[in-house]
């Protein structure tokens, strides 16, 4: 994984990308696919943004 919006376009493993981007939902990320990076969604890492309720799921 890599982030197009983070300074220096660092590469991350799945766990580190999830941890570092759970509060950055508008960053554009890419996933490594054997020979190239492809555009990806943070939802592919299990990140889900909850609007309202202080960032928690609806009760």
CHARMM internal coordinates of N, CA and C (Angstrom, degrees):
IC EDIT
DIST 1 N 1 CA 1.4473
DIST 1 CA 1 C 1.5125
ANGL 1 N 1 CA 1 C 109.08
DIST 1 C 2 N 1.3338
ANGL 1 CA 1 C 2 N 115.82
DIHE 1 N 1 CA 1 C 2 N 147.21
DIST 2 N 2 CA 1.4619
ANGL 1 C 2 N 2 CA 120.72
DIHE 1 CA 1 C 2 N 2 CA 170.42
DIST 2 CA 2 C 1.5140
ANGL 2 N 2 CA 2 C 108.72
DIHE 1 C 2 N 2 CA 2 C -146.79
DIST 2 C 3 N 1.3195
ANGL 2 CA 2 C 3 N 114.33
DIHE 2 N 2 CA 2 C 3 N 158.97
DIST 3 N 3 CA 1.4580
ANGL 2 C 3 N 3 CA 120.86
DIHE 2 CA 2 C 3 N 3 CA -178.32
DIST 3 CA 3 C 1.5187
ANGL 3 N 3 CA 3 C 109.30
DIHE 2 C 3 N 3 CA 3 C -114.70
DIST 3 C 4 N 1.3210
ANGL 3 CA 3 C 4 N 116.47
DIHE 3 N 3 CA 3 C 4 N 126.51
DIST 4 N 4 CA 1.4598
ANGL 3 C 4 N 4 CA 121.53
DIHE 3 CA 3 C 4 N 4 CA 179.64
DIST 4 CA 4 C 1.5233
ANGL 4 N 4 CA 4 C 111.91
DIHE 3 C 4 N 4 CA 4 C -74.65
DIST 4 C 5 N 1.3307
ANGL 4 CA 4 C 5 N 117.50
DIHE 4 N 4 CA 4 C 5 N -19.33
DIST 5 N 5 CA 1.4583
ANGL 4 C 5 N 5 CA 120.89
DIHE 4 CA 4 C 5 N 5 CA -175.39
DIST 5 CA 5 C 1.5227
ANGL 5 N 5 CA 5 C 114.14
DIHE 4 C 5 N 5 CA 5 C -98.04
DIST 5 C 6 N 1.3195
ANGL 5 CA 5 C 6 N 118.17
DIHE 5 N 5 CA 5 C 6 N -17.60
DIST 6 N 6 CA 1.4665
ANGL 5 C 6 N 6 CA 120.72
DIHE 5 CA 5 C 6 N 6 CA 178.90
DIST 6 CA 6 C 1.5265
ANGL 6 N 6 CA 6 C 109.78
DIHE 5 C 6 N 6 CA 6 C -79.12
DIST 6 C 7 N 1.3100
ANGL 6 CA 6 C 7 N 116.00
DIHE 6 N 6 CA 6 C 7 N 143.45
DIST 7 N 7 CA 1.4532
ANGL 6 C 7 N 7 CA 121.96
DIHE 6 CA 6 C 7 N 7 CA -178.42
DIST 7 CA 7 C 1.5218
ANGL 7 N 7 CA 7 C 111.13
DIHE 6 C 7 N 7 CA 7 C -57.43
DIST 7 C 8 N 1.3198
ANGL 7 CA 7 C 8 N 117.65
DIHE 7 N 7 CA 7 C 8 N 124.75
DIST 8 N 8 CA 1.4530
ANGL 7 C 8 N 8 CA 122.43
DIHE 7 CA 7 C 8 N 8 CA 177.70
DIST 8 CA 8 C 1.5197
ANGL 8 N 8 CA 8 C 114.07
DIHE 7 C 8 N 8 CA 8 C 86.77
DIST 8 C 9 N 1.3186
ANGL 8 CA 8 C 9 N 118.33
DIHE 8 N 8 CA 8 C 9 N -1.23
DIST 9 N 9 CA 1.4671
ANGL 8 C 9 N 9 CA 123.79
DIHE 8 CA 8 C 9 N 9 CA -179.45
DIST 9 CA 9 C 1.5227
ANGL 9 N 9 CA 9 C 111.62
DIHE 8 C 9 N 9 CA 9 C 47.71
DIST 9 C 10 N 1.3413
ANGL 9 CA 9 C 10 N 118.19
DIHE 9 N 9 CA 9 C 10 N 59.65
DIST 10 N 10 CA 1.4682
ANGL 9 C 10 N 10 CA 120.81
DIHE 9 CA 9 C 10 N 10 CA -178.13
DIST 10 CA 10 C 1.5265
ANGL 10 N 10 CA 10 C 112.26
DIHE 9 C 10 N 10 CA 10 C -68.82
DIST 10 C 11 N 1.3363
ANGL 10 CA 10 C 11 N 115.23
DIHE 10 N 10 CA 10 C 11 N 153.98
DIST 11 N 11 CA 1.4714
ANGL 10 C 11 N 11 CA 121.39
DIHE 10 CA 10 C 11 N 11 CA 176.08
DIST 11 CA 11 C 1.5265
ANGL 11 N 11 CA 11 C 108.70
DIHE 10 C 11 N 11 CA 11 C -96.06
DIST 11 C 12 N 1.3262
ANGL 11 CA 11 C 12 N 117.16
DIHE 11 N 11 CA 11 C 12 N 143.26
DIST 12 N 12 CA 1.4583
ANGL 11 C 12 N 12 CA 123.46
DIHE 11 CA 11 C 12 N 12 CA -177.92
DIST 12 CA 12 C 1.5280
ANGL 12 N 12 CA 12 C 110.37
DIHE 11 C 12 N 12 CA 12 C -132.66
DIST 12 C 13 N 1.3309
ANGL 12 CA 12 C 13 N 116.04
DIHE 12 N 12 CA 12 C 13 N 153.03
DIST 13 N 13 CA 1.4660
ANGL 12 C 13 N 13 CA 119.59
DIHE 12 CA 12 C 13 N 13 CA 165.98
DIST 13 CA 13 C 1.5310
ANGL 13 N 13 CA 13 C 106.26
DIHE 12 C 13 N 13 CA 13 C -78.92
DIST 13 C 14 N 1.3217
ANGL 13 CA 13 C 14 N 117.87
DIHE 13 N 13 CA 13 C 14 N 170.67
DIST 14 N 14 CA 1.4708
ANGL 13 C 14 N 14 CA 121.40
DIHE 13 CA 13 C 14 N 14 CA -177.88
DIST 14 CA 14 C 1.5232
ANGL 14 N 14 CA 14 C 112.46
DIHE 13 C 14 N 14 CA 14 C -58.13
DIST 14 C 15 N 1.3279
ANGL 14 CA 14 C 15 N 116.75
DIHE 14 N 14 CA 14 C 15 N -45.56
DIST 15 N 15 CA 1.4617
ANGL 14 C 15 N 15 CA 120.66
DIHE 14 CA 14 C 15 N 15 CA -177.91
DIST 15 CA 15 C 1.5140
ANGL 15 N 15 CA 15 C 112.85
DIHE 14 C 15 N 15 CA 15 C -64.25
DIST 15 C 16 N 1.3230
ANGL 15 CA 15 C 16 N 116.66
DIHE 15 N 15 CA 15 C 16 N -41.94
DIST 16 N 16 CA 1.4693
ANGL 15 C 16 N 16 CA 120.25
DIHE 15 CA 15 C 16 N 16 CA 179.79
DIST 16 CA 16 C 1.5249
ANGL 16 N 16 CA 16 C 111.37
DIHE 15 C 16 N 16 CA 16 C -70.29
DIST 16 C 17 N 1.3227
ANGL 16 CA 16 C 17 N 117.16
DIHE 16 N 16 CA 16 C 17 N -36.57
DIST 17 N 17 CA 1.4688
ANGL 16 C 17 N 17 CA 119.92
DIHE 16 CA 16 C 17 N 17 CA 177.39
DIST 17 CA 17 C 1.5236
ANGL 17 N 17 CA 17 C 109.57
DIHE 16 C 17 N 17 CA 17 C -64.98
DIST 17 C 18 N 1.3202
ANGL 17 CA 17 C 18 N 117.66
DIHE 17 N 17 CA 17 C 18 N -43.51
DIST 18 N 18 CA 1.4667
ANGL 17 C 18 N 18 CA 121.71
DIHE 17 CA 17 C 18 N 18 CA 179.03
DIST 18 CA 18 C 1.5302
ANGL 18 N 18 CA 18 C 110.28
DIHE 17 C 18 N 18 CA 18 C -61.66
DIST 18 C 19 N 1.3262
ANGL 18 CA 18 C 19 N 117.11
DIHE 18 N 18 CA 18 C 19 N -45.34
DIST 19 N 19 CA 1.4685
ANGL 18 C 19 N 19 CA 121.09
DIHE 18 CA 18 C 19 N 19 CA -178.43
DIST 19 CA 19 C 1.5270
ANGL 19 N 19 CA 19 C 111.85
DIHE 18 C 19 N 19 CA 19 C -66.63
DIST 19 C 20 N 1.3194
ANGL 19 CA 19 C 20 N 117.13
DIHE 19 N 19 CA 19 C 20 N -40.98
DIST 20 N 20 CA 1.4629
ANGL 19 C 20 N 20 CA 119.99
DIHE 19 CA 19 C 20 N 20 CA -175.30
DIST 20 CA 20 C 1.5268
ANGL 20 N 20 CA 20 C 113.47
DIHE 19 C 20 N 20 CA 20 C -82.20
DIST 20 C 21 N 1.3316
ANGL 20 CA 20 C 21 N 118.30
DIHE 20 N 20 CA 20 C 21 N -17.21
DIST 21 N 21 CA 1.4593
ANGL 20 C 21 N 21 CA 120.35
DIHE 20 CA 20 C 21 N 21 CA -175.75
DIST 21 CA 21 C 1.5287
ANGL 21 N 21 CA 21 C 114.67
DIHE 20 C 21 N 21 CA 21 C -118.41
DIST 21 C 22 N 1.3094
ANGL 21 CA 21 C 22 N 118.07
DIHE 21 N 21 CA 21 C 22 N 9.56
DIST 22 N 22 CA 1.4655
ANGL 21 C 22 N 22 CA 119.37
DIHE 21 CA 21 C 22 N 22 CA 179.88
DIST 22 CA 22 C 1.5286
ANGL 22 N 22 CA 22 C 111.80
DIHE 21 C 22 N 22 CA 22 C -64.91
DIST 22 C 23 N 1.3244
ANGL 22 CA 22 C 23 N 117.79
DIHE 22 N 22 CA 22 C 23 N -22.53
DIST 23 N 23 CA 1.4648
ANGL 22 C 23 N 23 CA 122.04
DIHE 22 CA 22 C 23 N 23 CA 178.15
DIST 23 CA 23 C 1.5281
ANGL 23 N 23 CA 23 C 111.98
DIHE 22 C 23 N 23 CA 23 C -109.10
DIST 23 C 24 N 1.3319
ANGL 23 CA 23 C 24 N 117.38
DIHE 23 N 23 CA 23 C 24 N 13.46
DIST 24 N 24 CA 1.4668
ANGL 23 C 24 N 24 CA 122.29
DIHE 23 CA 23 C 24 N 24 CA -179.32
DIST 24 CA 24 C 1.5327
ANGL 24 N 24 CA 24 C 109.75
DIHE 23 C 24 N 24 CA 24 C -126.10
DIST 24 C 25 N 1.3243
ANGL 24 CA 24 C 25 N 117.96
DIHE 24 N 24 CA 24 C 25 N 63.23
DIST 25 N 25 CA 1.4615
ANGL 24 C 25 N 25 CA 120.63
DIHE 24 CA 24 C 25 N 25 CA -171.37
DIST 25 CA 25 C 1.5249
ANGL 25 N 25 CA 25 C 115.70
DIHE 24 C 25 N 25 CA 25 C -67.69
DIST 25 C 26 N 1.3305
ANGL 25 CA 25 C 26 N 118.07
DIHE 25 N 25 CA 25 C 26 N -14.21
DIST 26 N 26 CA 1.4571
ANGL 25 C 26 N 26 CA 119.51
DIHE 25 CA 25 C 26 N 26 CA -177.82
DIST 26 CA 26 C 1.5244
ANGL 26 N 26 CA 26 C 113.37
DIHE 25 C 26 N 26 CA 26 C -98.87
DIST 26 C 27 N 1.3305
ANGL 26 CA 26 C 27 N 117.43
DIHE 26 N 26 CA 26 C 27 N 2.94
DIST 27 N 27 CA 1.4558
ANGL 26 C 27 N 27 CA 119.61
DIHE 26 CA 26 C 27 N 27 CA 176.30
DIST 27 CA 27 C 1.5244
ANGL 27 N 27 CA 27 C 109.63
DIHE 26 C 27 N 27 CA 27 C -72.54
DIST 27 C 28 N 1.3196
ANGL 27 CA 27 C 28 N 115.63
DIHE 27 N 27 CA 27 C 28 N 144.32
DIST 28 N 28 CA 1.4677
ANGL 27 C 28 N 28 CA 121.50
DIHE 27 CA 27 C 28 N 28 CA 179.80
DIST 28 CA 28 C 1.5196
ANGL 28 N 28 CA 28 C 108.63
DIHE 27 C 28 N 28 CA 28 C -93.82
DIST 28 C 29 N 1.3238
ANGL 28 CA 28 C 29 N 116.78
DIHE 28 N 28 CA 28 C 29 N 119.30
DIST 29 N 29 CA 1.4604
ANGL 28 C 29 N 29 CA 121.15
DIHE 28 CA 28 C 29 N 29 CA -177.39
DIST 29 CA 29 C 1.5207
ANGL 29 N 29 CA 29 C 110.85
DIHE 28 C 29 N 29 CA 29 C -113.56
DIST 29 C 30 N 1.3351
ANGL 29 CA 29 C 30 N 114.48
DIHE 29 N 29 CA 29 C 30 N 159.88
DIST 30 N 30 CA 1.4546
ANGL 29 C 30 N 30 CA 121.94
DIHE 29 CA 29 C 30 N 30 CA 178.30
DIST 30 CA 30 C 1.5208
ANGL 30 N 30 CA 30 C 109.13
DIHE 29 C 30 N 30 CA 30 C -134.82
DIST 30 C 31 N 1.3144
ANGL 30 CA 30 C 31 N 115.88
DIHE 30 N 30 CA 30 C 31 N 149.80
DIST 31 N 31 CA 1.4613
ANGL 30 C 31 N 31 CA 121.98
DIHE 30 CA 30 C 31 N 31 CA -179.59
DIST 31 CA 31 C 1.5212
ANGL 31 N 31 CA 31 C 109.27
DIHE 30 C 31 N 31 CA 31 C -114.69
DIST 31 C 32 N 1.3421
ANGL 31 CA 31 C 32 N 116.03
DIHE 31 N 31 CA 31 C 32 N 136.69
DIST 32 N 32 CA 1.4593
ANGL 31 C 32 N 32 CA 121.53
DIHE 31 CA 31 C 32 N 32 CA 179.05
DIST 32 CA 32 C 1.5262
ANGL 32 N 32 CA 32 C 109.97
DIHE 31 C 32 N 32 CA 32 C -73.92
DIST 32 C 33 N 1.3234
ANGL 32 CA 32 C 33 N 116.71
DIHE 32 N 32 CA 32 C 33 N 129.51
DIST 33 N 33 CA 1.4668
ANGL 32 C 33 N 33 CA 122.45
DIHE 32 CA 32 C 33 N 33 CA -178.34
DIST 33 CA 33 C 1.5343
ANGL 33 N 33 CA 33 C 110.33
DIHE 32 C 33 N 33 CA 33 C -125.20
DIST 33 C 34 N 1.3176
ANGL 33 CA 33 C 34 N 117.60
DIHE 33 N 33 CA 33 C 34 N 69.70
DIST 34 N 34 CA 1.4708
ANGL 33 C 34 N 34 CA 125.10
DIHE 33 CA 33 C 34 N 34 CA 176.48
DIST 34 CA 34 C 1.5278
ANGL 34 N 34 CA 34 C 114.67
DIHE 33 C 34 N 34 CA 34 C 67.51
DIST 34 C 35 N 1.3313
ANGL 34 CA 34 C 35 N 118.44
DIHE 34 N 34 CA 34 C 35 N -52.00
DIST 35 N 35 CA 1.4664
ANGL 34 C 35 N 35 CA 120.35
DIHE 34 CA 34 C 35 N 35 CA -177.31
DIST 35 CA 35 C 1.5226
ANGL 35 N 35 CA 35 C 113.76
DIHE 34 C 35 N 35 CA 35 C -126.40
DIST 35 C 36 N 1.3289
ANGL 35 CA 35 C 36 N 117.29
DIHE 35 N 35 CA 35 C 36 N -7.80
DIST 36 N 36 CA 1.4652
ANGL 35 C 36 N 36 CA 119.98
DIHE 35 CA 35 C 36 N 36 CA -176.00
DIST 36 CA 36 C 1.5313
ANGL 36 N 36 CA 36 C 110.12
DIHE 35 C 36 N 36 CA 36 C -160.42
DIST 36 C 37 N 1.3221
ANGL 36 CA 36 C 37 N 115.12
DIHE 36 N 36 CA 36 C 37 N 164.72
DIST 37 N 37 CA 1.4614
ANGL 36 C 37 N 37 CA 121.10
DIHE 36 CA 36 C 37 N 37 CA 172.91
DIST 37 CA 37 C 1.5209
ANGL 37 N 37 CA 37 C 108.47
DIHE 36 C 37 N 37 CA 37 C -91.75
DIST 37 C 38 N 1.3288
ANGL 37 CA 37 C 38 N 115.99
DIHE 37 N 37 CA 37 C 38 N 143.98
DIST 38 N 38 CA 1.4645
ANGL 37 C 38 N 38 CA 121.15
DIHE 37 CA 37 C 38 N 38 CA 174.52
DIST 38 CA 38 C 1.5229
ANGL 38 N 38 CA 38 C 108.35
DIHE 37 C 38 N 38 CA 38 C -124.63
DIST 38 C 39 N 1.3342
ANGL 38 CA 38 C 39 N 117.63
DIHE 38 N 38 CA 38 C 39 N 148.51
DIST 39 N 39 CA 1.4606
ANGL 38 C 39 N 39 CA 119.77
DIHE 38 CA 38 C 39 N 39 CA 176.75
DIST 39 CA 39 C 1.5248
ANGL 39 N 39 CA 39 C 110.02
DIHE 38 C 39 N 39 CA 39 C -58.04
DIST 39 C 40 N 1.3233
ANGL 39 CA 39 C 40 N 116.44
DIHE 39 N 39 CA 39 C 40 N 141.80
DIST 40 N 40 CA 1.4638
ANGL 39 C 40 N 40 CA 121.27
DIHE 39 CA 39 C 40 N 40 CA -177.97
DIST 40 CA 40 C 1.5258
ANGL 40 N 40 CA 40 C 109.54
DIHE 39 C 40 N 40 CA 40 C -141.35
DIST 40 C 41 N 1.3246
ANGL 40 CA 40 C 41 N 114.89
DIHE 40 N 40 CA 40 C 41 N 170.29
DIST 41 N 41 CA 1.4609
ANGL 40 C 41 N 41 CA 122.50
DIHE 40 CA 40 C 41 N 41 CA 178.31
DIST 41 CA 41 C 1.5168
ANGL 41 N 41 CA 41 C 109.22
DIHE 40 C 41 N 41 CA 41 C -110.84
DIST 41 C 42 N 1.3147
ANGL 41 CA 41 C 42 N 116.76
DIHE 41 N 41 CA 41 C 42 N 145.74
DIST 42 N 42 CA 1.4602
ANGL 41 C 42 N 42 CA 120.05
DIHE 41 CA 41 C 42 N 42 CA 175.80
DIST 42 CA 42 C 1.5258
ANGL 42 N 42 CA 42 C 111.14
DIHE 41 C 42 N 42 CA 42 C -63.13
DIST 42 C 43 N 1.3071
ANGL 42 CA 42 C 43 N 117.74
DIHE 42 N 42 CA 42 C 43 N -22.58
DIST 43 N 43 CA 1.4687
ANGL 42 C 43 N 43 CA 120.50
DIHE 42 CA 42 C 43 N 43 CA 177.44
DIST 43 CA 43 C 1.5275
ANGL 43 N 43 CA 43 C 111.38
DIHE 42 C 43 N 43 CA 43 C -63.88
DIST 43 C 44 N 1.3275
ANGL 43 CA 43 C 44 N 117.79
DIHE 43 N 43 CA 43 C 44 N -23.98
DIST 44 N 44 CA 1.4620
ANGL 43 C 44 N 44 CA 121.17
DIHE 43 CA 43 C 44 N 44 CA 176.69
DIST 44 CA 44 C 1.5285
ANGL 44 N 44 CA 44 C 111.15
DIHE 43 C 44 N 44 CA 44 C -65.89
DIST 44 C 45 N 1.3247
ANGL 44 CA 44 C 45 N 116.31
DIHE 44 N 44 CA 44 C 45 N -19.27
DIST 45 N 45 CA 1.4634
ANGL 44 C 45 N 45 CA 122.07
DIHE 44 CA 44 C 45 N 45 CA 177.30
DIST 45 CA 45 C 1.5258
ANGL 45 N 45 CA 45 C 111.43
DIHE 44 C 45 N 45 CA 45 C -95.91
DIST 45 C 46 N 1.3154
ANGL 45 CA 45 C 46 N 116.61
DIHE 45 N 45 CA 45 C 46 N 0.57
DIST 46 N 46 CA 1.4572
ANGL 45 C 46 N 46 CA 120.51
DIHE 45 CA 45 C 46 N 46 CA -179.50
DIST 46 CA 46 C 1.5154
ANGL 46 N 46 CA 46 C 113.63
DIHE 45 C 46 N 46 CA 46 C 90.43
DIST 46 C 47 N 1.3291
ANGL 46 CA 46 C 47 N 117.51
DIHE 46 N 46 CA 46 C 47 N 9.59
DIST 47 N 47 CA 1.4625
ANGL 46 C 47 N 47 CA 120.80
DIHE 46 CA 46 C 47 N 47 CA 179.14
DIST 47 CA 47 C 1.5252
ANGL 47 N 47 CA 47 C 108.88
DIHE 46 C 47 N 47 CA 47 C -80.92
DIST 47 C 48 N 1.3207
ANGL 47 CA 47 C 48 N 115.58
DIHE 47 N 47 CA 47 C 48 N 129.25
DIST 48 N 48 CA 1.4603
ANGL 47 C 48 N 48 CA 122.50
DIHE 47 CA 47 C 48 N 48 CA 179.82
DIST 48 CA 48 C 1.5278
ANGL 48 N 48 CA 48 C 107.40
DIHE 47 C 48 N 48 CA 48 C -133.02
DIST 48 C 49 N 1.3142
ANGL 48 CA 48 C 49 N 116.87
DIHE 48 N 48 CA 48 C 49 N 125.89
DIST 49 N 49 CA 1.4611
ANGL 48 C 49 N 49 CA 121.67
DIHE 48 CA 48 C 49 N 49 CA -179.31
DIST 49 CA 49 C 1.5234
ANGL 49 N 49 CA 49 C 108.73
DIHE 48 C 49 N 49 CA 49 C -93.87
DIST 49 C 50 N 1.3251
ANGL 49 CA 49 C 50 N 116.39
DIHE 49 N 49 CA 49 C 50 N 123.65
DIST 50 N 50 CA 1.4633
ANGL 49 C 50 N 50 CA 122.11
DIHE 49 CA 49 C 50 N 50 CA 178.46
DIST 50 CA 50 C 1.5241
ANGL 50 N 50 CA 50 C 108.46
DIHE 49 C 50 N 50 CA 50 C -103.43
DIST 50 C 51 N 1.3194
ANGL 50 CA 50 C 51 N 116.51
DIHE 50 N 50 CA 50 C 51 N 117.44
DIST 51 N 51 CA 1.4586
ANGL 50 C 51 N 51 CA 121.35
DIHE 50 CA 50 C 51 N 51 CA 179.60
DIST 51 CA 51 C 1.5205
ANGL 51 N 51 CA 51 C 109.39
DIHE 50 C 51 N 51 CA 51 C -91.37
DIST 51 C 52 N 1.3115
ANGL 51 CA 51 C 52 N 116.29
DIHE 51 N 51 CA 51 C 52 N 135.79
DIST 52 N 52 CA 1.4590
ANGL 51 C 52 N 52 CA 120.88
DIHE 51 CA 51 C 52 N 52 CA -177.80
DIST 52 CA 52 C 1.5180
ANGL 52 N 52 CA 52 C 110.60
DIHE 51 C 52 N 52 CA 52 C 82.76
DIST 52 C 53 N 1.3024
ANGL 52 CA 52 C 53 N 117.83
DIHE 52 N 52 CA 52 C 53 N 175.09
DIST 53 N 53 CA 1.4634
ANGL 52 C 53 N 53 CA 124.35
DIHE 52 CA 52 C 53 N 53 CA 178.95
DIST 53 CA 53 C 1.5322
ANGL 53 N 53 CA 53 C 112.37
DIHE 52 C 53 N 53 CA 53 C 54.75
DIST 53 C 54 N 1.3244
ANGL 53 CA 53 C 54 N 117.47
DIHE 53 N 53 CA 53 C 54 N 31.02
DIST 54 N 54 CA 1.4654
ANGL 53 C 54 N 54 CA 120.65
DIHE 53 CA 53 C 54 N 54 CA 177.41
DIST 54 CA 54 C 1.5176
ANGL 54 N 54 CA 54 C 113.74
DIHE 53 C 54 N 54 CA 54 C 65.92
DIST 54 C 55 N 1.3275
ANGL 54 CA 54 C 55 N 118.03
DIHE 54 N 54 CA 54 C 55 N 26.67
DIST 55 N 55 CA 1.4533
ANGL 54 C 55 N 55 CA 121.42
DIHE 54 CA 54 C 55 N 55 CA 179.59
DIST 55 CA 55 C 1.5189
ANGL 55 N 55 CA 55 C 114.20
DIHE 54 C 55 N 55 CA 55 C 85.71
DIST 55 C 56 N 1.3296
ANGL 55 CA 55 C 56 N 116.75
DIHE 55 N 55 CA 55 C 56 N 2.72
DIST 56 N 56 CA 1.4689
ANGL 55 C 56 N 56 CA 121.21
DIHE 55 CA 55 C 56 N 56 CA 179.37
DIST 56 CA 56 C 1.5261
ANGL 56 N 56 CA 56 C 110.12
DIHE 55 C 56 N 56 CA 56 C -98.94
DIST 56 C 57 N 1.3116
ANGL 56 CA 56 C 57 N 116.66
DIHE 56 N 56 CA 56 C 57 N 162.56
DIST 57 N 57 CA 1.4600
ANGL 56 C 57 N 57 CA 121.07
DIHE 56 CA 56 C 57 N 57 CA 176.74
DIST 57 CA 57 C 1.5243
ANGL 57 N 57 CA 57 C 110.72
DIHE 56 C 57 N 57 CA 57 C -61.14
DIST 57 C 58 N 1.3218
ANGL 57 CA 57 C 58 N 115.85
DIHE 57 N 57 CA 57 C 58 N 155.08
DIST 58 N 58 CA 1.4654
ANGL 57 C 58 N 58 CA 120.21
DIHE 57 CA 57 C 58 N 58 CA 176.08
DIST 58 CA 58 C 1.5273
ANGL 58 N 58 CA 58 C 109.47
DIHE 57 C 58 N 58 CA 58 C -60.63
DIST 58 C 59 N 1.3354
ANGL 58 CA 58 C 59 N 116.71
DIHE 58 N 58 CA 58 C 59 N 139.48
DIST 59 N 59 CA 1.4686
ANGL 58 C 59 N 59 CA 118.93
DIHE 58 CA 58 C 59 N 59 CA -179.36
DIST 59 CA 59 C 1.5222
ANGL 59 N 59 CA 59 C 111.98
DIHE 58 C 59 N 59 CA 59 C -68.84
END
COOR INIT
IC SEED 1 N 1 CA 1 C
IC BUILD
